[in-house]
Amino acid sequence: MSPEPQCHYCNHVDKGRCRTDAEAFDCKRLSLENKAKLSLGQKVNPEKNMNIDNVKKLNQLSTRTARSVMAVIDAMAQRGAFKGEELMTIGGLRNDCAEMMRLSETVENELEEDGEDQEG
Protein backbone atom coordinates (compact mmCIF):
# COMPACT_ATOMS: atom_id res chain seq x y z
CA MET A 1 0.00 0.00 0.00
CA SER A 2 1.57 3.29 -1.05
CA PRO A 3 1.54 6.18 1.43
CA GLU A 4 -0.82 9.08 0.86
CA PRO A 5 0.72 12.12 -0.76
CA GLN A 6 1.65 14.88 1.63
CA CYS A 7 0.49 18.45 1.28
CA HIS A 8 3.24 20.44 -0.41
CA TYR A 9 2.36 23.45 1.77
CA CYS A 10 2.32 22.02 5.28
CA ASN A 11 3.70 18.48 4.78
CA HIS A 12 0.63 17.00 6.48
CA VAL A 13 -1.01 13.79 5.26
CA ASP A 14 -4.69 14.60 5.23
CA LYS A 15 -7.73 13.99 3.03
CA GLY A 16 -8.55 17.70 3.23
CA ARG A 17 -5.06 18.94 2.50
CA CYS A 18 -4.54 22.36 1.00
CA ARG A 19 -5.05 22.51 -2.75
CA THR A 20 -4.57 26.23 -3.37
CA ASP A 21 -2.45 29.06 -1.97
CA ALA A 22 -5.55 30.56 -0.34
CA GLU A 23 -6.38 27.29 1.46
CA ALA A 24 -2.75 26.93 2.53
CA PHE A 25 -2.64 30.47 3.93
CA ASP A 26 -5.55 29.62 6.24
CA CYS A 27 -4.01 26.28 7.29
CA LYS A 28 -3.25 26.18 11.02
CA ARG A 29 -0.32 23.84 10.35
CA LEU A 30 1.50 26.32 8.10
CA SER A 31 4.34 28.15 9.87
CA LEU A 32 4.40 31.94 10.06
CA GLU A 33 7.55 31.96 7.94
CA ASN A 34 5.83 29.95 5.23
CA LYS A 35 2.69 32.13 5.43
CA ALA A 36 4.90 35.18 4.85
CA LYS A 37 6.58 33.51 1.88
CA LEU A 38 3.21 32.47 0.49
CA SER A 39 1.86 36.02 0.77
CA LEU A 40 4.90 37.23 -1.20
CA GLY A 41 4.37 34.59 -3.87
CA GLN A 42 7.49 32.64 -2.86
CA LYS A 43 7.82 28.87 -2.63
CA VAL A 44 7.19 27.41 0.82
CA ASN A 45 9.25 24.83 2.65
CA PRO A 46 6.90 22.31 4.33
CA GLU A 47 9.73 21.06 6.56
CA LYS A 48 9.63 24.42 8.38
CA ASN A 49 6.16 23.85 9.83
CA MET A 50 5.71 23.27 13.54
CA ASN A 51 3.49 20.62 14.98
CA ILE A 52 0.80 22.56 16.88
CA ASP A 53 0.54 19.82 19.52
CA ASN A 54 4.27 20.16 20.26
CA VAL A 55 3.92 23.94 20.52
CA LYS A 56 1.08 23.50 23.03
CA LYS A 57 3.09 20.97 25.07
CA LEU A 58 6.17 23.21 25.07
CA ASN A 59 4.05 26.18 26.12
CA GLN A 60 2.48 24.22 29.00
CA LEU A 61 5.87 22.91 30.12
CA SER A 62 7.47 26.35 30.09
CA THR A 63 4.57 27.82 32.07
CA ARG A 64 4.75 25.08 34.73
CA THR A 65 8.54 25.34 34.95
CA ALA A 66 8.52 29.14 35.24
CA ARG A 67 5.81 29.02 37.92
CA SER A 68 7.76 26.39 39.89
CA VAL A 69 11.07 28.28 39.67
CA MET A 70 9.37 31.46 40.87
CA ALA A 71 7.82 29.59 43.82
CA VAL A 72 11.20 28.11 44.78
CA ILE A 73 12.91 31.52 44.53
CA ASP A 74 10.19 33.15 46.65
CA ALA A 75 10.38 30.43 49.32
CA MET A 76 14.18 30.55 49.48
CA ALA A 77 14.21 34.35 49.63
CA GLN A 78 11.67 34.31 52.44
CA ARG A 79 13.93 31.92 54.37
CA GLY A 80 17.01 34.07 53.77
CA ALA A 81 18.80 31.49 51.63
CA PHE A 82 20.53 34.04 49.36
CA LYS A 83 23.61 36.15 50.01
CA GLY A 84 23.40 39.85 49.22
CA GLU A 85 25.63 39.57 46.15
CA GLU A 86 23.35 36.84 44.73
CA LEU A 87 20.14 38.85 44.95
CA MET A 88 20.59 40.66 41.65
CA THR A 89 21.14 37.41 39.74
CA ILE A 90 18.26 35.66 41.51
CA GLY A 91 15.99 38.65 40.88
CA GLY A 92 16.92 38.55 37.19
CA LEU A 93 16.09 34.85 37.03
CA ARG A 94 12.74 35.49 38.69
CA ASN A 95 12.01 38.33 36.24
CA ASP A 96 12.87 36.03 33.32
CA CYS A 97 10.42 33.44 34.66
CA ALA A 98 7.69 36.08 34.97
CA GLU A 99 8.34 37.17 31.37
CA MET A 100 8.23 33.53 30.23
CA MET A 101 4.82 33.17 31.86
CA ARG A 102 3.54 36.34 30.14
CA LEU A 103 4.81 35.11 26.77
CA SER A 104 3.30 31.68 27.34
CA GLU A 105 -0.07 33.28 28.04
CA THR A 106 0.22 35.29 24.81
CA VAL A 107 1.06 32.15 22.82
CA GLU A 108 -1.83 30.26 24.43
CA ASN A 109 -4.24 33.06 23.50
CA GLU A 110 -2.95 33.10 19.91
CA LEU A 111 -3.33 29.33 19.63
CA GLU A 112 -6.90 29.56 20.95
CA GLU A 113 -7.70 32.34 18.47
CA ASP A 114 -6.25 30.29 15.61
CA GLY A 115 -8.33 27.29 16.72
CA GLU A 116 -11.49 29.41 16.84
CA ASP A 117 -10.71 30.82 13.38
CA GLN A 118 -10.33 27.29 12.00
CA GLU A 119 -13.68 26.23 13.49
CA GLY A 120 -15.64 29.36 12.51
C-alpha positions as CSV (number, residue, x, y, z in Angstrom):
1,M,0.0,0.0,0.0
2,S,1.6,3.3,-1.1
3,P,1.5,6.2,1.4
4,E,-0.8,9.1,0.9
5,P,0.7,12.1,-0.8
6,Q,1.7,14.9,1.6
7,C,0.5,18.4,1.3
8,H,3.2,20.4,-0.4
9,Y,2.4,23.4,1.8
10,C,2.3,22.0,5.3
11,N,3.7,18.5,4.8
12,H,0.6,17.0,6.5
13,V,-1.0,13.8,5.3
14,D,-4.7,14.6,5.2
15,K,-7.7,14.0,3.0
16,G,-8.6,17.7,3.2
17,R,-5.1,18.9,2.5
18,C,-4.5,22.4,1.0
19,R,-5.1,22.5,-2.7
20,T,-4.6,26.2,-3.4
21,D,-2.4,29.1,-2.0
22,A,-5.6,30.6,-0.3
23,E,-6.4,27.3,1.5
24,A,-2.8,26.9,2.5
25,F,-2.6,30.5,3.9
26,D,-5.6,29.6,6.2
27,C,-4.0,26.3,7.3
28,K,-3.3,26.2,11.0
29,R,-0.3,23.8,10.3
30,L,1.5,26.3,8.1
31,S,4.3,28.1,9.9
32,L,4.4,31.9,10.1
33,E,7.5,32.0,7.9
34,N,5.8,29.9,5.2
35,K,2.7,32.1,5.4
36,A,4.9,35.2,4.9
37,K,6.6,33.5,1.9
38,L,3.2,32.5,0.5
39,S,1.9,36.0,0.8
40,L,4.9,37.2,-1.2
41,G,4.4,34.6,-3.9
42,Q,7.5,32.6,-2.9
43,K,7.8,28.9,-2.6
44,V,7.2,27.4,0.8
45,N,9.3,24.8,2.7
46,P,6.9,22.3,4.3
47,E,9.7,21.1,6.6
48,K,9.6,24.4,8.4
49,N,6.2,23.9,9.8
50,M,5.7,23.3,13.5
51,N,3.5,20.6,15.0
52,I,0.8,22.6,16.9
53,D,0.5,19.8,19.5
54,N,4.3,20.2,20.3
55,V,3.9,23.9,20.5
56,K,1.1,23.5,23.0
57,K,3.1,21.0,25.1
58,L,6.2,23.2,25.1
59,N,4.0,26.2,26.1
60,Q,2.5,24.2,29.0
61,L,5.9,22.9,30.1
62,S,7.5,26.3,30.1
63,T,4.6,27.8,32.1
64,R,4.8,25.1,34.7
65,T,8.5,25.3,35.0
66,A,8.5,29.1,35.2
67,R,5.8,29.0,37.9
68,S,7.8,26.4,39.9
69,V,11.1,28.3,39.7
70,M,9.4,31.5,40.9
71,A,7.8,29.6,43.8
72,V,11.2,28.1,44.8
73,I,12.9,31.5,44.5
74,D,10.2,33.2,46.6
75,A,10.4,30.4,49.3
76,M,14.2,30.5,49.5
77,A,14.2,34.3,49.6
78,Q,11.7,34.3,52.4
79,R,13.9,31.9,54.4
80,G,17.0,34.1,53.8
81,A,18.8,31.5,51.6
82,F,20.5,34.0,49.4
83,K,23.6,36.2,50.0
84,G,23.4,39.8,49.2
85,E,25.6,39.6,46.2
86,E,23.4,36.8,44.7
87,L,20.1,38.9,44.9
88,M,20.6,40.7,41.6
89,T,21.1,37.4,39.7
90,I,18.3,35.7,41.5
91,G,16.0,38.7,40.9
92,G,16.9,38.5,37.2
93,L,16.1,34.8,37.0
94,R,12.7,35.5,38.7
95,N,12.0,38.3,36.2
96,D,12.9,36.0,33.3
97,C,10.4,33.4,34.7
98,A,7.7,36.1,35.0
99,E,8.3,37.2,31.4
100,M,8.2,33.5,30.2
101,M,4.8,33.2,31.9
102,R,3.5,36.3,30.1
103,L,4.8,35.1,26.8
104,S,3.3,31.7,27.3
105,E,-0.1,33.3,28.0
106,T,0.2,35.3,24.8
107,V,1.1,32.1,22.8
108,E,-1.8,30.3,24.4
109,N,-4.2,33.1,23.5
110,E,-3.0,33.1,19.9
111,L,-3.3,29.3,19.6
112,E,-6.9,29.6,20.9
113,E,-7.7,32.3,18.5
114,D,-6.2,30.3,15.6
115,G,-8.3,27.3,16.7
116,E,-11.5,29.4,16.8
117,D,-10.7,30.8,13.4
118,Q,-10.3,27.3,12.0
119,E,-13.7,26.2,13.5
120,G,-15.6,29.4,12.5
